[in-house]
Amino acid sequence: MADNNNAQAIRVVNEKIRPAADRIVQTYNFMKDLQAQYGAQNWAALFPATADVVLDGSAVDGRNPLTNADVANVITALGAFLAFMEATANLNRDRFLKAAVNPER
């Protein structure tokens, strides 16, 4: 099969696919760091699954208020994302890494 030299395909790869892969891998790396901090700093104790609002200033600056349970749910979703990326010997992570150009930004 011949190599793909279609100008539109090349543009899509360079302007859409590779930047998307960069962002996904950057997000993965950021989430891995958060997961490590979560364990090392015992964030589970900071955010028990309760309806208590975290007083982070959102009441006065227009952001949505977050409860302890909201934060715990984000951490749970973060774990699910990491599990997806790392499933089957890091198959999905490696797919994105192959296309990524700047995975560490």
Summary of the structure (lengths in Angstrom):
residues: 105
radius of gyration: 18.8
end to end distance: 35.3
largest distance: 60.6
contacts: 242
relative contact order: 0.17
helix: 70%
strand: 2%
